[in-house]
Amino acid sequence: MTEVKIPSKFFQNWKEILQGLYPGKPNFTEDKWPKDLDDKVLIITGGNAGIGFEVVKKLFENTNIKIYIFARNEETTKSKINELIKENKTKSNQLNFIRVDLADLTTIKPAVDEFLKLEKRLDIIIHNAGVMMPRKGEFTKQNFELQLGVNCIAPFLLQHYLNPILISTSNLSKSTSCRIVWVASTAHFWAPEHGLYFPDPNFKTTNEPSNLTIYSQSKAISIIIAKQWSLHHKNSSVISVALCPGYLKTGLSRNLNKIENFFGDLITHDSSLGAYTEIYAALSPDVENGDYIISFGKKGNCRTDLNDVENSEKVWNYLEEQIEPYISK
Ligand SMILES: NC(=O)c1ccc[n+]([C@@H]2O[C@H](COP(=O)([O-])OP(=O)(O)OC[C@H]3O[C@@H](n4cnc5c(N)ncnc54)[C@H](OP(=O)(O)O)[C@@H]3O)[C@@H](O)[C@H]2O)c1
């Protein structure tokens, strides 16, 4: 088995990494959001907790955009929805729940089918749900390493099923208002060269990749998907963009040890600020295809090897092969 090669970090990389410590205030705030969102429909995965919930809350409180939370836990998601609706009962139709478990690919098509029964348009999808550094050896139902499966393979399949409605909406809408937002992370700087470790993507037999390497791999892949999606859909006006929401206090760190959490606490910001990064990517007219957005809503630079189209195409092909068995003919 070849060694996992992680590219060295240079001044520019460290600048990007350290930016997250002192990101400054968000500029794309509520007063700057587009005013014409009333008929728009948005899906967000993992909108029941952490940054995803903050996105839902801000959009619910400040716009009339219709939101579908794709999440795995009906009870907790509905109680979060009720928490928001209690404050504004007239807007109860604005928030909806659809069940999907990203650790089980068989739940994805039924979720999309349910959505398609209810809506004729889709303007924005935010692939926000994710897991970080679970216990080693945790796998999805279809036997993918958990981070690869939940953070990459499942969103890729979900997007496959949502492409037709998103593209048809973009053909009707003002150009550039239809978006796919892939939530990645600055952690991608620790990913294997070119993102995916092809000899053993699920790290089943490779010794010694730190758990951070495997999380980072999944986030580098999200950046690659964002860029390659645009190249594979050149005739659509949908904008596909990746981001790091910021360094934020959320449940994502639940699997870190006490010392890691102690230091993590010192460098992280309130989770509500991360919502501005995701909302900038979803709504700002300044965002362009293939951008990589950083906290709390400005353009950044991902690791340069992830811009290599030839290698990224191999990652895309790998993902297509993985979802192929789960696509109903
Ligand atoms: N927090 C940070 O500093 C930070 C930094 C960079 C990137 N990010 C990224 O930001 C995104 C949101 O993370 P967060 O910080 O808000 O973490 P979080 O509080 O742990 O929220 C993660 C969300 O993902 C959902 N999720 C996990 N596994 C799922 C599955 N199998 N099926 C469906 N949903 C699932 C969770 O649902 P349950 O509630 O059911 O578990 C939850 O809604 C992630 O992609 C993360 O990698 C976060």
The ligand as a Tripos MOL2 file, in Angstrom:
@<TRIPOS>MOLECULE
LIG
   48    52     1     0     0
SMALL
NO_CHARGES

@<TRIPOS>ATOM
      1 N1        -18.3680   23.4380   13.4110 N.am      1 LIG1
      2 C1        -17.2830   23.7890   12.7220 C.2       1 LIG1
      3 O1        -16.3680   24.4450   13.2470 O.2       1 LIG1
      4 C2        -17.1590   23.4010   11.2740 C.ar      1 LIG1
      5 C3        -15.9990   23.7710   10.5990 C.ar      1 LIG1
      6 C4        -15.8790   23.4140    9.2520 C.ar      1 LIG1
      7 C5        -16.8780   22.7010    8.6400 C.ar      1 LIG1
      8 N2        -17.9940   22.3280    9.3400 N.ar      1 LIG1
      9 C6        -19.0360   21.5700    8.6290 C.3       1 LIG1
     10 O2        -20.2900   22.1720    8.8600 O.3       1 LIG1
     11 C7        -21.3350   21.2020    8.7000 C.3       1 LIG1
     12 C8        -22.3180   21.2990    9.8530 C.3       1 LIG1
     13 O3        -21.6570   20.8790   11.0230 O.3       1 LIG1
     14 P1        -21.9490   21.4540   12.4680 P.3       1 LIG1
     15 O4        -20.7120   22.0780   12.9470 O.co2     1 LIG1
     16 O5        -23.2130   22.2000   12.4880 O.co2     1 LIG1
     17 O6        -22.0810   20.0740   13.2670 O.3       1 LIG1
     18 P2        -23.2940   19.4190   14.0890 P.3       1 LIG1
     19 O7        -23.8120   20.3910   15.0840 O.co2     1 LIG1
     20 O8        -22.7590   18.1150   14.5730 O.co2     1 LIG1
     21 O9        -24.4070   19.1810   12.9820 O.3       1 LIG1
     22 C9        -24.2320   18.1760   12.0220 C.3       1 LIG1
     23 C10       -25.5400   17.9410   11.3250 C.3       1 LIG1
     24 O10       -25.3640   16.8390   10.4060 O.3       1 LIG1
     25 C11       -26.3950   15.9030   10.6440 C.3       1 LIG1
     26 N3        -26.0310   14.5310   10.3170 N.ar      1 LIG1
     27 C12       -24.9890   13.8130   10.7720 C.ar      1 LIG1
     28 N4        -25.0490   12.5500   10.3150 N.ar      1 LIG1
     29 C13       -26.1780   12.4600    9.5630 C.ar      1 LIG1
     30 C14       -26.8060   11.4310    8.8370 C.ar      1 LIG1
     31 N5        -26.3140   10.1770    8.8170 N.pl3     1 LIG1
     32 N6        -27.9450   11.6920    8.1660 N.ar      1 LIG1
     33 C15       -28.4950   12.9380    8.1980 C.ar      1 LIG1
     34 N7        -27.9530   13.9710    8.8930 N.ar      1 LIG1
     35 C16       -26.8050   13.7250    9.5640 C.ar      1 LIG1
     36 C17       -26.6720   16.0130   12.1390 C.3       1 LIG1
     37 O11       -27.9070   15.4060   12.4350 O.3       1 LIG1
     38 P3        -28.1930   14.7730   13.9120 P.3       1 LIG1
     39 O12       -28.5730   15.9420   14.7560 O.co2     1 LIG1
     40 O13       -29.2820   13.7940   13.6700 O.co2     1 LIG1
     41 O14       -26.9040   14.1380   14.3590 O.co2     1 LIG1
     42 C18       -26.6610   17.5280   12.2880 C.3       1 LIG1
     43 O15       -27.8760   18.0780   11.8620 O.3       1 LIG1
     44 C19       -20.6300   19.8500    8.5940 C.3       1 LIG1
     45 O16       -20.5690   19.4680    7.2400 O.3       1 LIG1
     46 C20       -19.2350   20.1430    9.1090 C.3       1 LIG1
     47 O17       -18.2720   19.2680    8.5890 O.3       1 LIG1
     48 C21       -18.1570   22.6670   10.6410 C.ar      1 LIG1
@<TRIPOS>BOND
     1     1     2 1
     2     2     3 2
     3     2     4 1
     4     4     5 ar
     5     4    48 ar
     6     5     6 ar
     7     6     7 ar
     8     7     8 ar
     9     8     9 1
    10     8    48 ar
    11     9    10 1
    12     9    46 1
    13    10    11 1
    14    11    12 1
    15    11    44 1
    16    12    13 1
    17    13    14 1
    18    14    15 2
    19    14    16 1
    20    14    17 1
    21    17    18 1
    22    18    19 2
    23    18    20 1
    24    18    21 1
    25    21    22 1
    26    22    23 1
    27    23    24 1
    28    23    42 1
    29    24    25 1
    30    25    26 1
    31    25    36 1
    32    26    27 ar
    33    26    35 ar
    34    27    28 ar
    35    28    29 ar
    36    29    30 ar
    37    29    35 ar
    38    30    31 1
    39    30    32 ar
    40    32    33 ar
    41    33    34 ar
    42    34    35 ar
    43    36    37 1
    44    36    42 1
    45    37    38 1
    46    38    39 2
    47    38    40 1
    48    38    41 1
    49    42    43 1
    50    44    45 1
    51    44    46 1
    52    46    47 1
@<TRIPOS>SUBSTRUCTURE
     1 LIG1         1 GROUP 0 **** ****
